[in-house]
Amino acid sequence: MAGQNAKQQEQDGRKTDRVVASNRKARHEFFVLESFEAGIVLTGTEIKSVRDGKVTLGDAYARIENGELWLIGVHIAPYTHGNRQNHEPDRPRKLLVHKRQIADIREAVEQKGMTTVPLRMYLKQGRAKVEIGIVRGKKLWDKRDASAERESQRDIQRALRDRG
């Protein structure tokens, strides 16, 4: 059934992206001010592990070095059926973005308290993409406010569900 649904979506020309990994911690720790899509340079066994969903974005970040954007700290597990030429799990990976985007990112990150983190990794038309966010760190009280807001929304939804 799922295969037929995927084929139908492909025929309609609206194939959906398949999220491989999501950085939920980033949304809790940071305010996401802006996000953009970047391609990622992977080797043969890395893309196979990504398709298997063996990716961890936990403490990852993006850095500009020599005019190129690099993704640091992403763990892509070694491919289970790989051979001795399997990839290094924690190596830095180059991100594919336009020079103008790199200039915009550099300008934003030079402001105090700003950084870049990966928000999610997904497959789009068979290619691995990373959503990079330009973020500012939350203070402790910001996290408490967000938690209280989430809890109140949950209570409202629960009350509406029980009432109706």
C-alpha atoms as one frame of an Amber mdcrd trajectory, in Angstrom:
protein
   0.000   0.000   0.000   2.804   2.430   0.912   4.606   1.711  -2.360   1.484
   2.500  -4.366   1.051   5.775  -2.482   4.665   6.774  -3.222   4.214   5.924
  -6.906   1.015   8.005  -7.009   2.823  10.984  -5.474   5.658  10.658  -7.998
   3.164  10.600 -10.859   1.459  13.698  -9.474   4.835  15.452  -9.401   4.657
  16.179  -5.668   7.049  13.691  -4.149   7.551  14.444  -0.483  10.857  14.796
   1.339  11.802  11.979   3.708  13.251  13.298   6.960  16.219  11.158   8.002
  17.260  12.976  11.198  15.935  15.902  13.166  17.715  18.069  15.734  14.981
  18.541  18.349  17.518  19.816  20.851  18.277  22.804  18.598  14.674  24.039
  18.739  14.794  23.810  22.543  18.201  25.459  23.002  17.992  28.186  20.328
  15.708  30.728  18.661  15.740  29.895  14.945  15.924  33.242  13.132  16.414
  31.998   9.578  16.885  28.664   7.849  18.049  27.552   4.421  18.659  24.354
   2.484  22.136  23.068   1.674  23.371  20.049  -0.215  25.950  17.843   1.468
  28.976  16.076  -0.020  28.877  12.386   0.949  30.811   9.274  -0.053  29.199
   6.050  -1.271  28.816   4.314   2.078  27.717   7.545   3.798  24.671   7.998
   1.584  23.703   4.376   2.223  23.841   4.979   5.986  21.836   8.194   5.558
  19.161   6.299   3.637  19.072   3.789   6.524  18.535   6.701   8.947  21.788
   6.186  10.864  22.435   9.926  11.404  22.835  11.913  14.631  22.725  15.718
  14.540  23.046  16.157  18.340  25.961  18.542  18.909  26.606  19.496  15.303
  27.230  22.968  13.924  28.263  24.622  10.673  31.416  26.704  10.234  32.823
  28.804   7.410  36.440  27.953   6.542  38.305  29.289   3.491  35.098  30.551
   1.906  33.374  27.155   2.215  30.667  26.002   4.608  31.504  22.845   6.607
  29.271  20.688   8.769  31.102  19.644  11.943  30.045  17.062  14.534  27.457
  15.086  12.560  27.737  11.366  13.224  26.860   9.119  10.274  27.273   5.521
  11.432  29.463   3.230   9.313  27.496   1.254   6.758  26.795  -2.237   8.067
  27.553  -3.959   4.749  30.570  -1.778   3.986  34.103  -3.025   3.499  37.496
  -1.703   4.561  36.845   1.479   2.567  33.969   2.436   4.882  33.767   6.125
   5.805  34.937   7.908   8.965  31.761   8.486  11.058  32.582  11.950  12.477
  34.518  13.600   9.677  33.717  17.201   8.631  31.465  17.339   5.579  31.313
  20.095   2.996  27.967  21.815   2.455  26.944  22.990  -0.994  25.589  26.557
  -0.962  25.949  29.633  -3.153  28.706  32.166  -2.437  26.090  34.830  -1.732
  24.515  32.598   0.928  27.923  32.079   2.532  28.406  35.857   2.651  24.965
  36.270   4.268  25.745  33.551   6.815  29.123  35.092   7.653  27.457  38.481
   8.174  24.800  36.992  10.472  27.226  34.871  12.512  29.565  37.792  13.174
  26.822  39.323  15.328  27.126  38.525  19.003  25.444  35.320  20.165  24.638
  33.963  16.685  25.656  30.579  15.291  24.606  28.019  12.697  23.252  24.560
  13.502  21.696  21.797  11.394  17.957  21.507  12.081  17.206  18.389  10.048
  18.623  16.118   7.367  16.336  14.780   4.679  16.293  13.144   1.269  14.889
  15.253  -1.549  14.566  13.523  -4.912  17.188  10.986  -3.824  19.732  13.590
  -2.703  20.721  14.286   0.897  19.942  17.829   2.034  20.512  19.601   5.340
  18.377  22.422   6.698  20.768  24.854   8.382  19.429  27.400  10.832  20.934
  30.720  11.860  20.168  30.740  15.568  20.583  32.701  18.783  20.894  30.930
  22.129  17.993  30.920  24.590  18.415  31.919  28.194  17.047  29.739  31.004
  13.920  31.866  31.434  13.218  31.668  27.685  13.234  27.868  27.939  10.872
  27.997  30.929   8.510  30.347  29.058   8.476  28.028  26.035   7.802  25.036
  28.273   4.926  26.846  30.045   3.434  27.901  26.693   3.623  24.344  25.380
   1.964  23.032  28.549  -0.868  25.570  28.372  -1.520  24.703  24.713  -1.662
  21.031  25.679  -4.201  21.832  28.424  -6.347  23.851  26.003  -6.336  21.019
  23.446  -7.180  18.483  26.127 -10.105  20.613  27.370 -11.452  21.075  23.834
 -11.159  17.356  23.127 -12.935  16.377  26.353 -15.685  18.947  25.808 -16.488
  17.997  22.230
